[in-house]
Amino acid sequence: MYLLEEPEEMVFCTATLKEVCKHVEYCHLIIYMNTLIVSTFSCSFDSFKKDVTELFLEDMCKKFVTAYEFVKVDEHKSHLLMNVTDLKKLGAAMADPVATEWDKKNNCNDTVYKIELVE
């Protein structure tokens, strides 16, 4: 957790977790996203977002992903920003047969990046 210094920073309030804090001047505790997954897929973006949210983030990853946000690049590409507390568990979840089968079915390819705050 960091103190918010610049209102323009993209940050997430610990109270809302999934929404950009609207009134940052009143927000003191925030979560910085530390993981980026760039994904390409053959299904629609809406289907991708729904399935990844319901089957992966809110089920398999709920104990170690504390915040997330999807960014639609186009209809078949997404950037998923997350705050991950255990990267090894994320790797295991991504290698799980349920996840890999979904990836195959939807021609999904992921590239995972670790993000560090530049101070």
N, C-alpha and C positions, 0 to 999 in steps of 0.2 A: 504494500500500500504506500502511496505517495501523497503528499499534500499538493493540491492543485495550485499551480502558479499562473499558468496562462489559460484564460477562458477559451481560447481558440483550439486548444489541444483536443484530439479525439480521445475521450476517456469515457469510462463507464462507472456510474455510481454504484457503490456496494448495496444500496437500498433497492435499486431497480434491476441490476445485473444485465438485462437484455436491451436496455434503452440508453441512448446517449443522454447524459444528464442535461436537462433543459435549462436549469437555473444553476449554472456552475458556480456562481458567486456564493451560493449557499451550501455547496458540496465540499466536504473536507477530506473524505476518504474515497479513493478511487482505485480502480483496477486497470492496469495496463495490459493490453493483449500481448501475449508472448509467443504466439504460434500463428503461422499463416499456412493454409492449405490451398494451393491453386489446383482446381479440378476442371477437367474437360469431360464431357459426357454426351451420350446420344439422346437421352430423354430431354424433356423440356426443363427449363430452369425451375419452374414452379414444382414439378414432380421431384426434381433433385432436392430442392430445399425442404419439401415436406418429408420425403423419405429419410434424408440425412438427419433432420431434426428429430423425428419421431423414433426411428429405428436405431440411430447411432448416438446422437448427442444426449437425448433425454432418457435413453435406456442404457446402452452399453457404457457411456462415458459420464453419466451423471455424477459419479463420485469424484472425478478429477478434472472436469471441465466446469469452471465456475462462471464463465461468461462467454458469449459468442455472438457474432454478427456475420451475416451473409452479405456479400457485395456482388451484384449481378454484373458481369463483364459483358456477356451477350447471352443469347438463348441456350448456349451449350458450354458456357464457361463461368466459373464462380471463384471468388476469393472468399475464404472462410477464415475470419479472424477469431481467435479463441484465447482465453486465459486457461492454460493447462497446468495443473499442479504436479502431475507425474507423467513425464514424456514417455517413460518405458511402458506405462499402462496404455497410453495412447497408441503406441506402436503395436502392442498386443491386441488391442481392440481393432485396429485397422487390418491386422493379419487374421482375425477371427473368420471362420468359414462363412458365417452369415454375411459379414462385410465383403469378403472377397467374392462371394457368389453374386451379391448385388452389383459389385463393380463389373463383373463379367457380363451380367445381363444388360447393363446400361453403358457398356464400353467406357467405363470411368477410369481415368488416369489421374493420380494425385501426385503432387510434388509438395513436400512438407518443408517449411522453413521455420527456424527458431528466430524470434525477434528479440532484440535487446534494446532497451531504452538508451538513447544518446543524450547525455546530460552535459 
